[in-house]
Every structure is written in structure tokens, then in C-alpha cells.
Amino acid sequence: DVHLEESGGGSVQSGGSLRLSCEVAKNSFPSFCMGWFRRLPGAGREGVAAIDRDGTTYYADFAKGRFTIQRDNANNRLYLQMNNLKSEDTATYYCAADGYFGPAAGGYCDVSGIGIKYYGKGTLVTISS
């Protein structure tokens, strides 16, 4: 199993910023594909951003230009910097990983969530207008 724990959620006003962090258990890193997903109130889970082991990034259209995903392989951490937050970004945000540790040629990564097997418990982000 891959163990993931998010932190950094909270409440900010529209236009503000937050940085989410995800701590990954040492024996669970580095998964080939890691990402952030979110669940809006009353809706299903959707992809926000993903990053593969080599650092290639993928973003949902709503996240482009506002959110930045980063991974620190040396310290087993994943981050999501969110700027210019909007009320529609209010959601529970989940750190995720595919749990694939094999060669890069066998890996796949995008923001759709294909191949993602593990999710953290989530951290709530609330944006007030």
C-alpha cells in the first residue's frame, strides 16, 4: 500500500493562495505518477494536477495558470501551490499516487486519474467571496 497524508487546507478569501502538502511514507515513494484530485460539494472527484517521476506535469483546464504541482523525491513530498483562488475551488483535496515503482517506460500519468490506486484522506479548502 501507499500511505499518503495531506496538510495545508483551510479557509481563505477569494483571490488568496494556499499551499497543500502531501507526506508520503518512505516505502511508498517514488510512485511513477502522483497527483491532486478534488471533490466539490455534492459532486464526484475530479483531477486537478499530476506529475510523473521525471517531473512532467499535467493540469486540468481550470488549474492552468493558477495552480502548480511539485514533487520532492528526496523528501517524499508532493505539493500543490494554489493562487488566485475562487469560490468554485471550494472542495476537499486529495493527494494520490499510482503505486507503480517500475521503469518509466511502463508508467503512465495524466490528470484523468487512470492508474491511480491510492488516495489520502483529504484536506478541506474553503474559499469565501
ZAKOLNU-463477 format. One record per residue: x, y, z of N, C-alpha, C, CB in turn; chain; residue in one letter; residue number from 0. Coordinates in nm, 3 decimals. Glycine has a CB too. Layout:
N
[[X,Y,Z],[X,Y,Z],[X,Y,Z],[X,Y,Z],A,A,NUM]
...
//
This chain:
129
[[0.082,-0.120,0.000],[0.000,0.000,0.000],[0.086,0.126,0.000],[-0.093,0.000,0.120],A,D,0]
[[0.029,0.233,-0.049],[0.094,0.364,-0.048],[0.021,0.450,0.053],[0.093,0.430,-0.191],A,V,1]
[[0.094,0.504,0.149],[0.034,0.585,0.254],[0.057,0.733,0.226],[0.091,0.546,0.392],A,H,2]
[[-0.051,0.808,0.222],[-0.048,0.950,0.187],[-0.119,1.031,0.294],[-0.113,0.974,0.048],A,L,3]
[[-0.063,1.145,0.330],[-0.127,1.231,0.429],[-0.116,1.375,0.386],[-0.064,1.212,0.568],A,E,4]
[[-0.232,1.439,0.365],[-0.236,1.578,0.320],[-0.236,1.674,0.438],[-0.359,1.603,0.233],A,E,5]
[[-0.190,1.796,0.411],[-0.200,1.907,0.507],[-0.201,2.037,0.429],[-0.082,1.904,0.610],A,S,6]
[[-0.237,2.144,0.497],[-0.233,2.275,0.434],[-0.366,2.333,0.393],[-0.147,2.269,0.318],A,G,7]
[[-0.473,2.256,0.409],[-0.604,2.310,0.375],[-0.646,2.418,0.474],[-0.707,2.200,0.372],A,G,8]
[[-0.752,2.489,0.441],[-0.801,2.592,0.531],[-0.898,2.683,0.460],[-0.687,2.672,0.588],A,G,9]
[[-0.922,2.799,0.520],[-1.015,2.895,0.464],[-0.942,3.023,0.426],[-1.128,2.926,0.563],A,S,10]
[[-0.964,3.068,0.302],[-0.907,3.194,0.255],[-1.012,3.267,0.174],[-0.779,3.171,0.172],A,V,11]
[[-0.987,3.394,0.155],[-1.079,3.474,0.073],[-1.046,3.456,-0.075],[-1.071,3.623,0.112],A,Q,12]
[[-1.145,3.485,-0.156],[-1.126,3.480,-0.299],[-1.007,3.566,-0.340],[-1.254,3.525,-0.372],A,S,13]
[[-0.924,3.511,-0.429],[-0.802,3.581,-0.470],[-0.680,3.543,-0.389],[-0.824,3.727,-0.462],A,G,14]
[[-0.700,3.471,-0.280],[-0.590,3.432,-0.194],[-0.518,3.308,-0.244],[-0.641,3.408,-0.056],A,G,15]
[[-0.422,3.261,-0.164],[-0.340,3.147,-0.201],[-0.333,3.047,-0.086],[-0.198,3.193,-0.240],A,S,16]
[[-0.310,2.922,-0.123],[-0.284,2.816,-0.028],[-0.183,2.720,-0.088],[-0.415,2.741,0.011],A,L,17]
[[-0.107,2.655,-0.001],[-0.013,2.553,-0.047],[-0.045,2.424,0.026],[0.134,2.596,-0.023],A,R,18]
[[-0.085,2.325,-0.049],[-0.113,2.194,0.006],[0.014,2.109,0.002],[-0.228,2.125,-0.071],A,L,19]
[[0.031,2.028,0.106],[0.144,1.936,0.112],[0.094,1.794,0.130],[0.241,1.973,0.227],A,S,20]
[[0.170,1.701,0.081],[0.137,1.559,0.097],[0.264,1.486,0.139],[0.078,1.498,-0.035],A,C,21]
[[0.255,1.422,0.253],[0.368,1.342,0.300],[0.343,1.197,0.261],[0.387,1.354,0.455],A,E,22]
[[0.443,1.137,0.200],[0.432,1.001,0.152],[0.525,0.911,0.233],[0.466,0.993,0.001],A,V,23]
[[0.474,0.800,0.278],[0.557,0.707,0.353],[0.678,0.667,0.269],[0.476,0.583,0.395],A,A,24]
[[0.794,0.653,0.335],[0.919,0.629,0.264],[0.914,0.505,0.176],[1.032,0.617,0.362],A,K,25]
[[0.846,0.403,0.223],[0.840,0.281,0.142],[0.739,0.291,0.029],[0.807,0.162,0.231],A,N,26]
[[0.680,0.409,0.014],[0.579,0.428,-0.089],[0.622,0.528,-0.194],[0.448,0.471,-0.027],A,S,27]
[[0.749,0.564,-0.194],[0.797,0.671,-0.281],[0.919,0.624,-0.356],[0.829,0.799,-0.202],A,F,28]
[[0.943,0.655,-0.482],[0.858,0.745,-0.559],[0.765,0.671,-0.655],[0.943,0.842,-0.637],A,P,29]
[[0.637,0.683,-0.633],[0.541,0.633,-0.731],[0.562,0.705,-0.863],[0.396,0.652,-0.682],A,S,30]
[[0.539,0.635,-0.973],[0.562,0.698,-1.104],[0.474,0.821,-1.121],[0.535,0.597,-1.218],A,F,31]
[[0.346,0.807,-1.095],[0.253,0.919,-1.114],[0.191,0.957,-0.981],[0.143,0.882,-1.216],A,C,32]
[[0.195,1.085,-0.949],[0.130,1.137,-0.831],[0.048,1.257,-0.871],[0.232,1.172,-0.720],A,M,33]
[[-0.053,1.286,-0.792],[-0.138,1.398,-0.831],[-0.227,1.448,-0.719],[-0.222,1.360,-0.947],A,G,34]
[[-0.301,1.549,-0.752],[-0.401,1.606,-0.663],[-0.537,1.597,-0.732],[-0.368,1.754,-0.626],A,W,35]
[[-0.634,1.552,-0.655],[-0.771,1.545,-0.702],[-0.858,1.621,-0.603],[-0.818,1.397,-0.717],A,F,36]
[[-0.978,1.653,-0.643],[-1.066,1.723,-0.551],[-1.209,1.677,-0.568],[-1.057,1.875,-0.572],A,R,37]
[[-1.285,1.692,-0.461],[-1.427,1.661,-0.467],[-1.503,1.784,-0.422],[-1.463,1.537,-0.377],A,R,38]
[[-1.577,1.843,-0.517],[-1.658,1.960,-0.485],[-1.783,1.914,-0.409],[-1.698,2.038,-0.615],A,L,39]
[[-1.842,2.003,-0.332],[-1.963,1.966,-0.257],[-2.071,1.908,-0.348],[-2.018,2.089,-0.183],A,P,40]
[[-2.117,1.790,-0.318],[-2.224,1.729,-0.394],[-2.184,1.677,-0.530],[-2.333,1.825,-0.411],A,G,41]
[[-2.053,1.666,-0.555],[-2.006,1.623,-0.686],[-1.907,1.509,-0.673],[-1.944,1.740,-0.763],A,A,42]
[[-1.870,1.452,-0.787],[-1.770,1.347,-0.787],[-1.628,1.402,-0.782],[-1.787,1.260,-0.910],A,G,43]
[[-1.533,1.312,-0.773],[-1.393,1.353,-0.766],[-1.342,1.387,-0.906],[-1.307,1.242,-0.702],A,R,44]
[[-1.259,1.491,-0.914],[-1.203,1.532,-1.043],[-1.054,1.558,-1.027],[-1.274,1.657,-1.098],A,E,45]
[[-0.983,1.539,-1.136],[-0.840,1.562,-1.135],[-0.808,1.710,-1.136],[-0.776,1.494,-1.254],A,G,46]
[[-0.704,1.748,-1.063],[-0.657,1.886,-1.058],[-0.523,1.898,-1.130],[-0.645,1.935,-0.910],A,V,47]
[[-0.426,1.817,-1.087],[-0.292,1.821,-1.145],[-0.223,1.689,-1.117],[-0.209,1.940,-1.088],A,A,48]
[[-0.128,1.655,-1.203],[-0.050,1.533,-1.185],[0.093,1.559,-1.228],[-0.111,1.415,-1.266],A,A,49]
[[0.184,1.475,-1.176],[0.325,1.489,-1.210],[0.388,1.351,-1.210],[0.398,1.583,-1.110],A,I,50]
[[0.470,1.323,-1.311],[0.532,1.191,-1.314],[0.670,1.197,-1.248],[0.544,1.140,-1.460],A,D,51]
[[0.732,1.085,-1.241],[0.857,1.073,-1.167],[0.967,1.162,-1.225],[0.903,0.929,-1.167],A,R,52]
[[0.960,1.191,-1.355],[1.062,1.275,-1.418],[1.028,1.423,-1.411],[1.079,1.234,-1.562],A,D,53]
[[0.913,1.454,-1.354],[0.877,1.595,-1.337],[0.784,1.652,-1.442],[0.998,1.675,-1.334],A,G,54]
[[0.739,1.572,-1.536],[0.643,1.621,-1.635],[0.508,1.643,-1.566],[0.629,1.522,-1.754],A,T,55]
[[0.448,1.759,-1.591],[0.325,1.796,-1.522],[0.205,1.798,-1.615],[0.341,1.931,-1.456],A,T,56]
[[0.089,1.778,-1.557],[-0.038,1.776,-1.628],[-0.139,1.852,-1.543],[-0.087,1.628,-1.658],A,Y,57]
[[-0.220,1.935,-1.607],[-0.316,2.016,-1.533],[-0.454,2.010,-1.596],[-0.268,2.160,-1.526],A,Y,58]
[[-0.556,2.013,-1.511],[-0.691,2.035,-1.559],[-0.700,2.178,-1.610],[-0.797,2.007,-1.448],A,A,59]
[[-0.791,2.201,-1.704],[-0.802,2.334,-1.764],[-0.824,2.443,-1.658],[-0.916,2.337,-1.865],A,D,60]
[[-0.904,2.414,-1.557],[-0.933,2.517,-1.457],[-0.812,2.550,-1.370],[-1.049,2.472,-1.368],A,F,61]
[[-0.713,2.460,-1.370],[-0.595,2.479,-1.285],[-0.479,2.548,-1.357],[-0.549,2.345,-1.232],A,A,62]
[[-0.482,2.546,-1.488],[-0.372,2.603,-1.566],[-0.357,2.751,-1.537],[-0.394,2.580,-1.716],A,K,63]
[[-0.235,2.792,-1.507],[-0.206,2.933,-1.481],[-0.230,2.976,-1.338],[-0.288,3.016,-1.570],A,G,64]
[[-0.296,2.893,-1.259],[-0.324,2.929,-1.120],[-0.259,2.831,-1.021],[-0.473,2.934,-1.096],A,R,65]
[[-0.255,2.704,-1.058],[-0.203,2.601,-0.967],[-0.070,2.547,-1.020],[-0.305,2.486,-0.950],A,F,66]
[[0.018,2.508,-0.926],[0.146,2.447,-0.963],[0.169,2.324,-0.877],[0.263,2.549,-0.948],A,T,67]
[[0.195,2.213,-0.943],[0.225,2.088,-0.871],[0.375,2.065,-0.872],[0.151,1.967,-0.935],A,I,68]
[[0.427,2.020,-0.759],[0.569,1.992,-0.747],[0.587,1.865,-0.663],[0.645,2.113,-0.683],A,Q,69]
[[0.695,1.794,-0.691],[0.726,1.679,-0.607],[0.871,1.687,-0.563],[0.699,1.547,-0.682],A,R,70]
[[0.896,1.648,-0.441],[1.030,1.647,-0.383],[1.063,1.501,-0.356],[1.039,1.736,-0.252],A,D,71]
[[1.129,1.439,-0.452],[1.157,1.296,-0.439],[1.254,1.266,-0.324],[1.215,1.243,-0.569],A,N,72]
[[1.341,1.361,-0.295],[1.439,1.338,-0.188],[1.372,1.335,-0.050],[1.546,1.446,-0.191],A,A,73]
[[1.263,1.410,-0.036],[1.198,1.421,0.095],[1.058,1.360,0.097],[1.190,1.565,0.137],A,N,74]
[[1.025,1.284,-0.007],[0.898,1.211,-0.010],[0.777,1.303,0.006],[0.896,1.106,0.101],A,N,75]
[[0.775,1.412,-0.066],[0.665,1.505,-0.052],[0.611,1.551,-0.188],[0.710,1.626,0.029],A,R,76]
[[0.486,1.582,-0.188],[0.417,1.635,-0.305],[0.348,1.764,-0.260],[0.313,1.532,-0.364],A,L,77]
[[0.348,1.865,-0.349],[0.290,1.994,-0.315],[0.193,2.040,-0.423],[0.401,2.098,-0.294],A,Y,78]
[[0.101,2.125,-0.382],[0.014,2.195,-0.477],[0.004,2.341,-0.432],[-0.128,2.128,-0.485],A,L,79]
[[0.064,2.429,-0.508],[0.052,2.573,-0.483],[-0.069,2.624,-0.558],[0.182,2.650,-0.526],A,Q,80]
[[-0.161,2.684,-0.487],[-0.285,2.734,-0.548],[-0.292,2.885,-0.529],[-0.410,2.665,-0.487],A,M,81]
[[-0.298,2.957,-0.639],[-0.305,3.104,-0.637],[-0.435,3.150,-0.700],[-0.185,3.165,-0.710],A,N,82]
[[-0.469,3.275,-0.672],[-0.591,3.334,-0.728],[-0.711,3.241,-0.709],[-0.572,3.366,-0.879],A,N,83]
[[-0.729,3.197,-0.588],[-0.836,3.102,-0.559],[-0.973,3.165,-0.576],[-0.820,3.047,-0.418],A,L,84]
[[-1.068,3.083,-0.621],[-1.203,3.128,-0.647],[-1.299,3.047,-0.560],[-1.239,3.115,-0.798],A,K,85]
[[-1.418,3.100,-0.542],[-1.517,3.029,-0.459],[-1.545,2.889,-0.514],[-1.648,3.110,-0.450],A,S,86]
[[-1.538,2.873,-0.646],[-1.565,2.742,-0.706],[-1.452,2.642,-0.684],[-1.590,2.758,-0.855],A,E,87]
[[-1.342,2.686,-0.622],[-1.234,2.594,-0.585],[-1.259,2.528,-0.450],[-1.100,2.667,-0.583],A,D,88]
[[-1.366,2.571,-0.382],[-1.400,2.510,-0.254],[-1.426,2.361,-0.273],[-1.524,2.579,-0.193],A,T,89]
[[-1.349,2.279,-0.201],[-1.357,2.135,-0.220],[-1.267,2.066,-0.118],[-1.317,2.096,-0.365],A,A,90]
[[-1.281,1.935,-0.111],[-1.183,1.854,-0.039],[-1.079,1.808,-0.139],[-1.252,1.733,0.034],A,T,91]
[[-0.954,1.830,-0.107],[-0.843,1.799,-0.197],[-0.770,1.674,-0.147],[-0.745,1.919,-0.208],A,Y,92]
[[-0.742,1.585,-0.242],[-0.681,1.456,-0.211],[-0.547,1.440,-0.282],[-0.775,1.342,-0.250],A,Y,93]
[[-0.449,1.395,-0.209],[-0.323,1.354,-0.267],[-0.341,1.211,-0.320],[-0.205,1.362,-0.161],A,C,94]
[[-0.275,1.180,-0.430],[-0.298,1.049,-0.491],[-0.168,0.996,-0.553],[-0.408,1.057,-0.598],A,A,95]
[[-0.162,0.865,-0.566],[-0.045,0.801,-0.626],[-0.085,0.673,-0.698],[0.062,0.771,-0.518],A,A,96]
[[-0.008,0.635,-0.798],[-0.043,0.513,-0.871],[0.020,0.387,-0.811],[-0.001,0.526,-1.016],A,D,97]
[[0.122,0.407,-0.728],[0.184,0.290,-0.665],[0.269,0.209,-0.761],[0.079,0.203,-0.606],A,G,98]
[[0.306,0.268,-0.875],[0.391,0.198,-0.973],[0.536,0.241,-0.951],[0.345,0.227,-1.121],A,Y,99]
[[0.624,0.143,-0.928],[0.763,0.174,-0.899],[0.858,0.118,-1.003],[0.800,0.120,-0.763],A,F,100]
[[0.803,0.071,-1.114],[0.884,0.010,-1.217],[0.948,0.111,-1.311],[0.802,-0.084,-1.295],A,G,101]
[[1.004,0.063,-1.421],[1.070,0.151,-1.518],[0.973,0.253,-1.577],[1.132,0.070,-1.631],A,P,102]
[[1.027,0.368,-1.613],[0.942,0.475,-1.665],[0.866,0.434,-1.790],[1.027,0.597,-1.695],A,A,103]
[[0.929,0.347,-1.871],[0.864,0.306,-1.994],[0.731,0.235,-1.968],[0.956,0.214,-2.073],A,A,104]
[[0.716,0.179,-1.851],[0.592,0.110,-1.818],[0.491,0.194,-1.744],[0.623,-0.010,-1.738],A,G,105]
[[0.524,0.318,-1.719],[0.437,0.405,-1.642],[0.349,0.492,-1.729],[0.519,0.491,-1.553],A,G,106]
[[0.242,0.543,-1.669],[0.152,0.633,-1.739],[0.104,0.736,-1.640],[0.032,0.557,-1.804],A,Y,107]
[[0.090,0.861,-1.687],[0.047,0.967,-1.598],[-0.030,1.072,-1.674],[0.166,1.030,-1.527],A,C,108]
[[-0.145,1.108,-1.622],[-0.216,1.227,-1.668],[-0.311,1.268,-1.558],[-0.291,1.201,-1.803],A,D,109]
[[-0.393,1.366,-1.585],[-0.476,1.423,-1.480],[-0.612,1.352,-1.469],[-0.497,1.571,-1.504],A,V,110]
[[-0.633,1.253,-1.553],[-0.763,1.186,-1.553],[-0.780,1.092,-1.434],[-0.781,1.108,-1.682],A,S,111]
[[-0.667,1.047,-1.378],[-0.677,0.951,-1.269],[-0.661,0.807,-1.310],[-0.807,0.968,-1.202],A,G,112]
[[-0.641,0.784,-1.441],[-0.618,0.647,-1.488],[-0.493,0.592,-1.421],[-0.605,0.642,-1.643],A,I,113]
[[-0.503,0.477,-1.362],[-0.388,0.416,-1.296],[-0.370,0.455,-1.152],[-0.265,0.449,-1.370],A,G,114]
[[-0.439,0.558,-1.107],[-0.427,0.599,-0.967],[-0.498,0.497,-0.879],[-0.487,0.743,-0.945],A,I,115]
[[-0.426,0.449,-0.780],[-0.482,0.347,-0.692],[-0.497,0.392,-0.547],[-0.396,0.223,-0.698],A,K,116]
[[-0.423,0.494,-0.509],[-0.419,0.530,-0.368],[-0.452,0.678,-0.349],[-0.282,0.498,-0.307],A,Y,117]
[[-0.531,0.705,-0.248],[-0.569,0.841,-0.213],[-0.549,0.862,-0.063],[-0.715,0.869,-0.254],A,Y,118]
[[-0.515,0.987,-0.027],[-0.513,1.023,0.113],[-0.654,1.048,0.163],[-0.426,1.146,0.136],A,G,119]
[[-0.665,1.091,0.286],[-0.797,1.115,0.345],[-0.856,1.249,0.306],[-0.789,1.106,0.495],A,K,120]
[[-0.772,1.338,0.254],[-0.822,1.465,0.205],[-0.803,1.580,0.303],[-0.965,1.453,0.172],A,G,121]
[[-0.797,1.700,0.248],[-0.790,1.821,0.328],[-0.887,1.923,0.268],[-0.643,1.878,0.333],A,T,122]
[[-0.964,1.988,0.353],[-1.070,2.078,0.308],[-1.016,2.217,0.278],[-1.179,2.087,0.413],A,L,123]
[[-1.053,2.268,0.163],[-1.020,2.404,0.121],[-1.151,2.480,0.102],[-0.934,2.405,-0.011],A,V,124]
[[-1.164,2.592,0.172],[-1.286,2.673,0.164],[-1.248,2.814,0.121],[-1.361,2.674,0.300],A,T,125]
[[-1.310,2.859,0.012],[-1.282,2.993,-0.041],[-1.408,3.078,-0.024],[-1.239,2.987,-0.192],A,I,126]
[[-1.392,3.187,0.046],[-1.505,3.276,0.068],[-1.495,3.397,-0.025],[-1.511,3.322,0.216],A,S,127]
[[-1.611,3.440,-0.074],[-1.611,3.553,-0.168],[-1.622,3.685,-0.095],[-1.726,3.539,-0.268],A,S,128]
//
